């Protein structure tokens, strides 16, 4: 996992308090993460997320990575079952979502390489994912260039590269 310094400091607290346990995810988030994958225009989406934006097409974006990141965008606070989150538990929930998604992508799409991105600004936590493509990136290579946000990038590696 690659993080910027802001995320590293916050995530240490999350880990200490075991706030990133995927078993603690809400039923709504579990259902979202278990949603089938669908492919469209060379992109991979969670079906439940793609169904929310049926008219959005690849032509609306500069590349496939931007298309995937727009569609595969989860606002963690939208899945609270108790009316909201305090900041640190919200980040923990976001990290749990990212870990579960990374594990599923690795298991079900081992031939592909993905980035699962967690973005936390203190009030909101978003998780998104995209396929890794040559000459397309969602974030720049230096996560410290985003000082207002805590960022983490979880990486899946194609199985053939792990051997």
Secondary structure, DSSP 8 states (H G I E B T S, - for coil): -EE-HHHHHHHHHHHHTTTT-GGG--HHHHHHHHS-EEEETTEEEEHHHHHTTTT--GGGSSSHHHHHHHHSEEEGGGG-SSS---HHHHHHHHHHHHHHHHHHHHHH-TTS-EEEEEEE-SS-EEEEEEE-BTTB-SS-S-GGG-TTSEEEEEE---HHHH-
